[in-house]
């Protein structure tokens, strides 16, 4: 009997510890208080307090997936009520990408409807086709497809069409709208099919395309997607390097670039880009003239 009592006590303690690890009661109380404030006065300031607190909770408690999904639904509802459809779409996007335990099929249909409401028919069409590649029997996605009536038969046909038409050979430049549609379609495909063998291929192509049309924040998010979600892929190191290089060379955000270069060198010490990363790290913030002058000085001293 004593052994059984001890076992029950141990189980209760273990369960309590497990529960404590899964969430932050203080943060949840803050969110509850902010939600009460929003219900009393539904202005944009109170709405932002709730949404920002929920995002912070998700960042600090990533393992509490069930609670996060409930909270994100609250944040999405508030965003919709505030007619902030862009924010609602961003929250749904994050939910689908970051939390594999959710009902992906339902969320893909939800985001497709929201994109239609935002009059973003191209993105809605890509997401719907991508969703059907993963869930061909989905009645909700099939219904949305008939409503959208996309010109392409499936997501692979759409990706092929966009990739072959986004660059104008005669002008030697990208058609920005078509290239943007290609990036969106790549993202949609991987969101719906994260375990597909060619997922990283499409993320890499999307990242390079985003850089080419100078949408650098988008490129960074795609490189980070490869590095964080596919760390064992051979291109994970290159993705981290390109993220650092974009912060350095394009956005001039030196402090972030420094941390990422250092992270790359530490994590991928044998990568062929390590020498480049060390050189760039050493010369962060310097002008081309300063770098050339230092190189010249080094050559003279040898």
C-alpha positions as CSV (number, residue, x, y, z in Angstrom):
1,X,0.0,0.0,0.0
2,X,2.8,2.4,0.9
3,X,4.5,1.6,-2.4
4,X,1.3,2.3,-4.3
5,X,0.9,5.6,-2.4
6,X,4.4,6.6,-3.1
7,X,4.0,5.8,-6.8
8,X,0.8,7.9,-7.0
9,X,2.5,10.8,-5.2
10,X,5.5,10.5,-7.7
11,X,3.0,10.5,-10.6
12,X,1.2,13.6,-9.3
13,X,4.5,15.5,-8.8
14,X,5.7,14.4,-12.3
15,X,2.4,15.5,-13.8
16,X,2.6,18.8,-11.9
17,X,6.1,19.5,-13.2
18,X,5.1,18.6,-16.7
19,X,2.2,21.0,-16.6
20,X,4.4,23.8,-15.2
21,X,6.9,23.3,-18.0
22,X,4.1,23.6,-20.6
23,X,3.0,27.1,-19.8
24,X,3.5,30.3,-18.0
25,X,0.6,31.1,-15.7
26,X,1.7,34.6,-15.2
27,X,1.8,35.3,-18.9
28,X,-1.6,33.7,-19.3
29,X,-3.0,35.9,-16.6
30,X,-1.6,39.0,-18.4
31,X,-3.3,37.8,-21.6
32,X,-6.6,37.2,-19.8
33,X,-6.4,40.7,-18.3
34,X,-5.6,42.3,-21.7
35,X,-8.5,40.4,-23.2
36,X,-10.9,41.7,-20.5
37,X,-9.6,45.2,-21.3
38,X,-10.3,44.7,-24.9
39,X,-13.8,43.5,-24.3
40,X,-14.4,46.7,-22.3
41,X,-13.0,49.0,-25.0
42,X,-12.4,47.4,-28.4
43,X,-9.9,49.9,-29.7
44,X,-6.8,49.2,-31.7
45,X,-4.5,49.9,-28.7
46,X,-6.2,47.3,-26.6
47,X,-6.3,44.9,-29.5
48,X,-2.5,45.2,-30.0
49,X,-1.9,44.5,-26.4
50,X,-3.7,41.2,-26.6
51,X,-2.1,40.1,-29.9
52,X,1.4,41.1,-28.9
53,X,1.1,39.3,-25.6
54,X,-0.1,36.2,-27.3
55,X,2.8,36.3,-29.8
56,X,5.2,36.8,-26.9
57,X,3.7,33.8,-25.1
58,X,4.1,31.6,-28.2
59,X,7.8,32.7,-28.5
60,X,8.5,31.9,-24.9
61,X,6.5,28.7,-24.6
62,X,6.8,27.0,-28.0
63,X,6.1,23.5,-26.6
64,X,2.6,24.5,-25.3
65,X,1.2,23.9,-28.8
66,X,-2.5,23.3,-27.8
67,X,-2.6,26.5,-25.7
68,X,-0.9,28.4,-28.5
69,X,-3.5,27.3,-31.0
70,X,-6.3,28.5,-28.8
71,X,-4.6,31.8,-28.1
72,X,-3.9,32.3,-31.8
73,X,-7.6,31.8,-32.6
74,X,-8.3,34.6,-30.1
75,X,-5.7,36.8,-31.8
76,X,-7.0,36.0,-35.3
77,X,-10.6,36.8,-34.2
78,X,-9.5,40.1,-32.7
79,X,-7.5,41.0,-35.8
80,X,-10.6,40.2,-38.0
81,X,-12.8,42.3,-35.7
82,X,-10.3,45.2,-36.1
83,X,-10.4,44.6,-39.9
84,X,-6.7,44.0,-39.8
85,X,-6.8,41.1,-42.3
86,X,-3.1,41.3,-43.0
87,X,-2.3,40.6,-39.4
88,X,-4.9,37.8,-39.2
89,X,-3.3,36.2,-42.3
90,X,0.2,36.5,-40.8
91,X,-1.0,34.8,-37.6
92,X,-2.5,32.0,-39.5
93,X,0.6,31.7,-41.6
94,X,2.7,31.3,-38.5
95,X,0.3,28.8,-37.0
96,X,0.6,26.6,-40.0
97,X,4.4,26.9,-40.4
98,X,5.5,26.6,-36.8
99,X,3.1,24.1,-35.2
100,X,3.0,20.7,-36.9
101,X,0.4,19.3,-34.5
102,X,-2.4,21.5,-35.7
103,X,-5.2,20.5,-38.2
104,X,-3.2,21.6,-41.2
105,X,-6.0,20.9,-43.7
106,X,-8.5,23.0,-41.9
107,X,-6.1,25.9,-41.4
108,X,-5.0,25.9,-45.1
109,X,-8.7,26.2,-46.1
110,X,-9.1,29.0,-43.5
111,X,-6.1,30.9,-44.8
112,X,-7.3,30.4,-48.4
113,X,-10.7,32.0,-47.5
114,X,-8.9,34.9,-45.8
115,X,-6.7,35.6,-48.8
116,X,-9.8,35.6,-51.0
117,X,-11.4,38.1,-48.6
118,X,-8.2,40.2,-49.1
119,X,-8.7,40.0,-52.9
120,X,-5.4,38.2,-53.2
121,X,-6.7,35.6,-55.7
122,X,-3.3,34.5,-56.9
123,X,-2.0,33.7,-53.5
124,X,-5.3,32.0,-52.6
125,X,-5.1,29.9,-55.7
126,X,-1.6,28.8,-55.0
127,X,-2.4,27.9,-51.4
128,X,-5.5,26.0,-52.4
129,X,-3.6,24.0,-55.0
130,X,-0.8,23.3,-52.6
131,X,-3.3,22.2,-50.0
132,X,-4.9,19.8,-52.5
133,X,-1.5,18.3,-53.2
134,X,-1.4,17.3,-49.5
135,X,-5.1,16.6,-49.0
136,X,-6.6,15.6,-52.4
137,X,-9.9,14.4,-50.7
138,X,-10.5,17.7,-48.9
139,X,-14.1,18.8,-49.6
140,X,-13.4,22.4,-48.3
141,X,-10.3,22.8,-50.5
142,X,-12.1,21.3,-53.5
143,X,-15.0,23.7,-53.0
144,X,-12.5,26.6,-52.8
145,X,-10.8,25.5,-56.0
146,X,-14.1,25.5,-57.9
147,X,-14.7,29.0,-56.5
148,X,-11.2,30.4,-57.4
149,X,-11.0,28.4,-60.7
150,X,-7.1,28.7,-60.9
151,X,-5.7,28.5,-64.5
152,X,-3.3,25.7,-63.5
153,X,-4.3,22.1,-62.9
154,X,-2.2,21.7,-59.8
155,X,0.5,23.4,-57.7
156,X,3.4,21.8,-59.6
157,X,2.0,23.0,-62.9
158,X,1.7,26.5,-61.4
159,X,5.2,26.5,-60.1
160,X,6.6,25.4,-63.5
161,X,4.6,28.0,-65.3
162,X,5.7,30.9,-63.0
163,X,9.3,29.8,-62.9
164,X,9.6,29.8,-66.7
165,X,7.8,33.1,-67.2
166,X,9.1,35.3,-64.3
167,X,12.3,36.4,-66.1
168,X,12.1,38.5,-69.3
169,X,15.1,37.4,-71.4
170,X,14.7,40.3,-73.9
171,X,14.8,42.9,-71.1
172,X,17.2,40.9,-68.9
173,X,15.1,41.5,-65.8
174,X,12.5,39.9,-63.6
175,X,8.8,40.6,-63.9
176,X,8.3,41.5,-60.3
177,X,4.6,40.5,-60.1
178,X,5.3,37.1,-61.6
179,X,8.4,36.5,-59.5
180,X,6.4,37.5,-56.4
181,X,3.7,35.0,-57.3
182,X,6.4,32.4,-57.7
183,X,7.8,33.1,-54.2
184,X,4.3,32.9,-52.8
185,X,3.6,29.6,-54.6
186,X,6.8,28.1,-53.3
187,X,5.9,29.1,-49.7
188,X,2.4,27.7,-50.2
189,X,3.7,24.4,-51.4
190,X,6.0,23.9,-48.4
191,X,3.4,25.1,-45.9
192,X,1.0,22.5,-47.1
193,X,3.7,19.8,-47.8
194,X,6.5,20.4,-45.3
195,X,7.8,16.8,-45.5
196,X,8.0,16.8,-49.3
197,X,11.4,15.7,-50.7
198,X,11.6,18.9,-52.8
199,X,10.5,21.3,-50.0
200,X,14.0,22.7,-49.5
201,X,14.5,23.0,-53.3
202,X,11.5,25.3,-53.6
203,X,12.4,27.3,-50.5
204,X,15.9,27.8,-51.9
205,X,14.6,28.9,-55.3
206,X,12.1,31.3,-53.6
207,X,14.9,32.8,-51.4
208,X,17.1,33.4,-54.5
209,X,14.2,34.9,-56.4
210,X,13.2,37.2,-53.5
211,X,16.8,38.5,-53.3
212,X,16.8,39.0,-57.1
213,X,13.7,41.3,-56.9
214,X,15.2,43.0,-53.8
215,X,12.5,41.8,-51.3
216,X,15.3,41.2,-48.8
217,X,13.1,40.6,-45.7
218,X,11.3,37.9,-47.5
219,X,14.5,36.3,-48.6
220,X,15.8,36.3,-45.0
221,X,12.6,34.6,-43.8
222,X,13.0,31.9,-46.5
223,X,16.7,31.3,-45.6
224,X,15.7,31.1,-41.9
225,X,12.9,28.6,-42.8
226,X,15.5,26.3,-44.4
227,X,18.0,26.6,-41.6
228,X,15.5,26.3,-38.7
229,X,13.2,23.6,-40.1
230,X,15.6,21.6,-42.2
231,X,18.8,21.7,-40.2
232,X,20.1,18.4,-41.6
233,X,19.7,19.4,-45.3
234,X,23.0,20.1,-47.0
235,X,21.8,23.6,-47.9
236,X,21.1,24.6,-44.2
237,X,24.6,26.1,-43.8
238,X,24.4,28.0,-47.0
239,X,21.0,29.3,-46.0
240,X,22.4,30.6,-42.7
241,X,25.3,32.2,-44.5
242,X,23.0,33.9,-47.0
243,X,20.9,35.2,-44.2
244,X,23.9,36.8,-42.6
245,X,25.1,38.1,-45.9
246,X,21.8,39.7,-46.7
247,X,21.7,41.5,-43.3
248,X,25.3,42.6,-43.9
249,X,25.4,43.6,-47.6
250,X,21.8,44.6,-48.3
251,X,20.2,45.8,-45.1
252,X,23.4,47.0,-43.4
253,X,22.2,45.6,-40.0
254,X,25.7,44.9,-38.8
255,X,25.0,43.6,-35.3
256,X,22.6,40.9,-36.6
257,X,24.9,40.0,-39.4
258,X,27.8,39.6,-36.9
259,X,25.8,37.1,-34.7
260,X,24.8,35.1,-37.8
261,X,28.3,34.9,-39.2
262,X,29.6,33.8,-35.9
263,X,26.8,31.2,-35.6
264,X,27.5,29.9,-39.1
265,X,31.3,29.6,-38.4
266,X,30.7,27.8,-35.1
267,X,28.0,25.4,-36.5
268,X,29.5,24.7,-39.9
269,X,33.3,24.9,-39.4
270,X,34.1,22.8,-42.5
271,X,31.7,24.5,-44.9
272,X,33.3,25.8,-48.1
273,X,31.9,29.3,-47.2
274,X,33.7,29.6,-43.8
275,X,36.6,31.5,-45.3
276,X,34.2,34.0,-46.8
277,X,32.3,34.3,-43.6
278,X,35.5,35.0,-41.6
279,X,36.6,37.6,-44.1
280,X,33.2,39.3,-44.1
281,X,33.1,39.1,-40.3
282,X,36.5,40.7,-40.0
283,X,35.5,43.6,-42.3
284,X,31.9,44.3,-41.1
285,X,31.0,47.9,-41.4
286,X,34.1,48.9,-43.5
287,X,33.8,50.5,-46.9
288,X,35.3,48.9,-50.0
289,X,38.1,51.5,-50.0
290,X,39.0,50.6,-46.4
291,X,39.1,46.9,-47.2
292,X,41.3,47.4,-50.3
293,X,43.6,49.7,-48.3
294,X,44.0,47.1,-45.6
295,X,44.6,44.3,-48.2
296,X,47.3,46.4,-49.8
297,X,49.0,47.1,-46.5
298,X,49.0,43.3,-45.7
299,X,50.5,42.5,-49.1
300,X,53.3,45.1,-48.6
301,X,54.1,43.7,-45.2
302,X,54.6,40.1,-46.5
